[in-house]
């Protein structure tokens, strides 16, 4: 059975196309599993969502960088349990197509993760995900990062900075 946060990632990805939330839920999961390991397969999923988020916002350089990293990690780690139930060959092809479009600075074109119904039958209702998959892009999704409360991140950075200053003296 897949972790509930990974299921949530798939729902956000295929249903709402909320790549910002994809990033958020999987980063939380990654921090539970193997925090700090940038080579972990979950990081490839996070980078995929980040790349698509950048592309949607016409940040072509950020999109290219993230999609390339995601593609490479996924290709190298194909046997990982973190790709179970996903048609990885199809996904790698979708990422390659997206990279070509990004390089040409073409408009954002979303795609869905191709799920194995035999694998996900009990964990994810693919019919519901298909119904939620819609064409309209809203500004609330495109600029979602601007509404995020970052106060805890800023406080953590300040505490780390102060700790480094204390260590130096």
Secondary structure, DSSP 8 states (H G I E B T S, - for coil): ---HHHHHHHIIIIII--HHHHHHHHHHHHHHHHTT-TTSHHHHHHHHHHHHHHHHTT-HHHHHHHHHHHHHHHHHTTT-GGGTTB-HHHHHHHHHHHHHHHHTT---------B-HHHHTTT--HHHHHHH--S---HHHHTGGGG---HHHHHHHHHHHHHHHHHH-
